[in-house]
């Protein structure tokens, strides 16, 4: 579907606005299942279900792990189910999840609804948007993915103040319904009027070629590349969860952290837009060797100097690298395993990501309980980053020489 001509961002939006809008809205809609969004309603949900904060955390961890397994099952189906039908199905299930959580008088159904939101929001909607953009563009893939991935930081920046304003006049359930209603309205327009592409494979082809398709978990390249794709989410999950301990050990202000967190979201925009353009100009394999440098330097500086300045440098470095990470990672997956199988390979990456981000807080919690300072933890994160970078060099070289586009 992608034109052979290299386009600017404005040209890309002009020529492929519908497809970019659909993929972007999918990533933005995925915010309804992200931890930051659900966390804004954690107290309300706990009171509604009459459970403690600890019980909520345990339940949340379990449904997150389950959703990771389910993404491995439902994610690959985008390779042979038409995109419009796929996203419509996910949207319907996400809506059912919201309604179950906000309306059901039964505790079990509320938790089930929350699980559907995690699966369809954090899992399948985000997976759909990135997969659609990654496989439908070739020459302009980097810029397309750069635009699409902005859906998540856009939600992180605009949704909290909107929710805070609405919470003054509406109940938490009404806030959920209002946001969902706006998103459904936008989806109806896109589903009806966008020229949707077909699935790259047909269902009967999938059945016939099931054994012939890629098996990333049996491919050493996948395991060597996986740490590089997960290093940012894993380390940032630990930083977000234990930010109180980090600011204490680095002698920084919690207020500074809150402001710097907004800076992280803003820094993702130039990271994604510049990274997307550079992928198309210089290649994803070149960027894959370089994009973690801002975060690596930020970890080293924050651990060394600490203070408010260290927190700001850490968040801005993380945001810049995070903005580039998804376009680079998805482009590498296409180069190594081909566009027709991107849904299958990317769903495996997403599932392992969910598992790892669930385990990381527990691991860091043990380290903190053992008296390890956060300066040492940041240096440990830097060591993990360097090891992940070294392991990925082989797959990156193969991606550079791959005929897949």
N, C-alpha and C positions, 0 to 999 in steps of 0.2 A: 504493500500500500504506500510505502514511503517513496517520495520522489527521489530520483537519482541526484538531483541538485542539492548542494549544501545550502541550507536556509539560515537566516538570522532568526532570533527569537520572535520578532514581529512577523516575519514571513511564515514561520512555523505555525503561529497562532492564526494567521490569515488563511492559510491553506488547509490546516487540519484542526480548526478550532473545536469542532464537535468531539473528535476523538480525544484530544488533550483535555477538554472540559470533563468528559466522562471519567477518564483515568484520575484526574485531579480530584474530582468530587468523591470518587471512591476512597482515595487516601484520606480526604477530609472527613468523610463519613466514618471512617475507621476510628476517629478520635472518640466516638461514643463508647468504644470498648477499651480505650487506653487507660492506663493506671491513673494518669493525672486527672482525667475527667471523672472517673468513678470516685477517685479520692476526694474530689470536691463535695461529694454527697455521702461520704463514708459515715459521718455522724448521723445523718438523717436515715440512711439505710439501716444502720445498727439499731437505732431507736425503733424504727418501723418493724424490724424483725425481732426486737427485744434480745439482742445478743451483744456481748462485750466486744471491745476493740480486738482483743486477742482471738476470740472466736471468729470474728470477721476476717482477720488476717489468715487464720488457718484455712477457712473455707475458700478464701480468695486464692490462696496458693494451690489448693487442690483443683479448683475449677480451671485455673491457668494451666496446670500440667495436663489436665484432660483435654483442654482445647488444643494444646500442642500436638497431641496424638491425632486429634480429629482433623487438624489442618493437613497432616500427612495423607489422610484419606480423601478429603474433599478438595484440597488444593490442586492436585493433578488433573481433576476433571475439567479444568478450564482449557486443557489442551484439545478436547474433543466436544465440549459443549459450547454452543454459540455464545459469545460474550454477553449479548443482550439478555438471553435467557438465564445465564449464570448469575449476572449481577441482580436481576429481578428476583431470583430465588433467594439470594443472600439478603437482599433488602427486606423481603417478606419475613424471613426468619428473624432478622434483627428487630423488625417492628414487633413481632410476636414476643421476643425476649423483653423488650422495653415494657410492653403492656403487661406481661406476666409479673415483672418485678414491681411495677407501680400500682397494679390493680388487684393482684391475687391476695386473698385473705389467708392463704396457706403458706407457711414458711418454706416448705419444700419446693413449691412452684416458683416462689420468688427467687430462690437460689438457682433453680434451673433456668429462669429467665436471665439472671445475671451471667450464668455460664454461656447462654446463647449470645449475649452481647459481647463477651470476651472472644468467643469463637468467630462471630461474624464481623465484629468491629476490628479489634486488634489483629485478628487472624485473616479472615477471608477477604474483607473489603480492601485492606491495605495490600494484600497479596494480589488481588485482582487488578488494582490500579497500576502497580509496578509491572506486573506481568504483561498487561495489555500494551503499555507504552514500550516496554522492552522488546517485545516481539514484532510490533507493527511498524517500527521504524528501524532503519539501518544506517543510512548516511547521517541522519540527524538524531540518532538514538540518544546520545549524551544530553543534548539540549531538551529533548522530550522528557527524559527521566528527570532532568534537573527541574523542569517546571512541575511535573507531577508530584515529586516528593515534597514540594513546598506546601502541599495540603496539610501535612502534619504540623509543621511549625506555625502555619497560619492558625490552626485550631488552638495550639498551645498559647498563642498570643491573644487571640480575640475572644475565645470562649470563656475564660475565667472572669474578665470584667463584665461580659454580657450576663453570665450567670449571677454574679454578685448584684447587678442592678435588678434583675428579674426577681431574685430571692426576696427583695424588699416587699414586693406586692403579691407574689405567687408562692404556692407550696412547691416543694421540691419535685413532686410528681408533675405539676403543671409546667414547670421549667423543662423537664424531660419531654413532655408532650409537645410543647411549643417548638423546641429545637428540632425534634423528629418531624413535625409537620412541615416545617420549612424545607428540610432536606428531602422529604418525600415529594413535595411540590417541584423541586428542582429536578429530581430523578424522573418524574413523569414527563417533563419537557424533554429531557435528554433521551429517554427510552423511546419517545414517540417521534422525535425529529432528527436525531443523529443518524448518519449513514453508518451503521455498525458493520464491522468486518465479520467474516465467517470464522469458525474455528479452524485452526491449521490442519487438524486431522478429523476424520469422521469416526463415529463410534465403532463401526465394523472394522476400520483400519486399526483402531486401538486394540481390539480383541485379537486381530490377526497378527499384529506386530508387538504384542505385549512382551513376549519373551525376547524380541529383537531390540527393544528400546533400551535406553541407557539405564544403568543401575549405579547411580552415584555412590551409594553406600559401599559398593564393591570396587570403587575406583579410588585409588590412592590419591589422585589429584584433588578429589573432593575433601578428603580429610586433611590434606596439607593446606588447602585454601580456607577451610572453615574457620580456623582461629583468627585469620585476618579479617574475615567478614563479621566475626562476633566480638572482636576486642573492644570496640567502642560501646556497643550496648551493654556488655558485661561490666566493664569498668564504670560506666556512667550510672548503671543501676546501683552499684555499691555506693557511689558518691551521693546519689540522690537519697538513698535510704538512710545513710549515716551522715547526712550533712551536718547534724548537730555536733557529732563527735569531730568531724573534720574542721569546722569553724573553731571549736574549742582548742584542738591541738595546734592549729595554725595561727591561733591568736587573732582570729578575724571576727567581724561582727555578723550576726545572723541577718541583719538588715542588708548588709553588703551582699551576702549570698543570695537573698531574694532578688535584689536588683540585678546581680550578675546572671542569675538564672534566666531573667528576661533577656539579658544580653546574649546568652547562649542561643535562645530562639531566634533573635534578630540576626545573629552571625550565621545561622544556617542559610539565610537567603543568598548572600553573596557567595557562600560556599557552594550551594547547589547550582546557581546560575553560572558562576565562573567555571566550576567543575564540569558542568554539562557542555559548555562551549569548548573547554580544553580537551574533553574526551573526543569530540568530533574533529578537532584540529590536530591534536598530538597523539591520540589513541588512548584507550582505557588502560592498556598495559603500562604505558609510561606513567600515567597518573597514579596507578595502583602502587607504584614504587615510592611515590612522593607524598600522597595526600595525608598520611598520618604524621608527617613531620610537625605541623602546628601543634598537634595534641601531645606528641612526644616531648617537644620543647616546653610546653605548658606544664606537663607533669613534673619535669625536672626543675623548672623555675619555682613552681608552687611548693614543692617539697623543700627547696633550698631557702627561699626567702620568706615564705609564709605570709601572714598578714592579709589585709584587705586586697593589696595589690596582687598577691599570689592567687587569691580566689578569682579575681577578675581575669587574670591571665589564663587560669585553668578553664574557666567557663567559655571565654572567647575562643581559645584554641580548640576546645572540644566542639563548639558550635561550627566552626569553620570546617573541621575535618568531618563532622557528622553530616553536614550538608552535601559533601562530595561522596560520602561512603555508599549510599544506596545506588546512585547512577553508576558508579564504578563497579560495585559488586554485581549488579544485575547484568551489566555489559560483559563482564568476565564470564558469567554463567552462560550467556548466549554464545560467546566465542568458543567456549569449551564443549557445550552440549547441544547447541543449535536452538533456533527459535521455536521449532515444533514441540520441543520437550521442556521449554522454560517453566511451564506451570508445575511439572513434576519435580524438577530440580529445585526450583525456588521454594516450593512447599516444604521440601526436606530442610532447606536452610532455615526457613521460618520456624519449623518445629524445633530444631536443635537450638535455635535462638531463644525460644520460649523456655525450654528446659534449662538452659544455661543461666538465663536471667532469673530463674526461680532458685537455682542453687547458689548463685553468687552471693546474695545477701546473707545466707546462712553461713557460708565459708568466711566472709568478712566479719560476721558477728562473733564467730569463735576466735578470730584473731584479735578483735578488740577486747573481748573478755579476757584474753590471755595477756593483755597489757601492751600489745603492739601499737606503737604510735601511728597516727595517720600519715605522718611524713614517710615512715617506712612502708606503709601500705601504698602510697603513691609511687614510691620507687619500685615496689613490687609490680604495680600495674605497668610501669615503664618497661620492666624486664619482660613481662608477658607480651607487651607490644612488640618488642624487638625480636623475641622468639617467633611470634606469629608472622612477622615480616620475613624472617629468614626462611621459615617453612614454606611460605607462599611463593618463593622465587621460581621454583620449578614449574608449577601450574601457570604462573604469569608468563613465563617464556613460551610455554606450549600455547597459551591463548594468543600470544603475539603471532605465532606461526600458523594458527588455525585457519582453515578456509571458511569457517562459519561466519556469517555476517548478521 
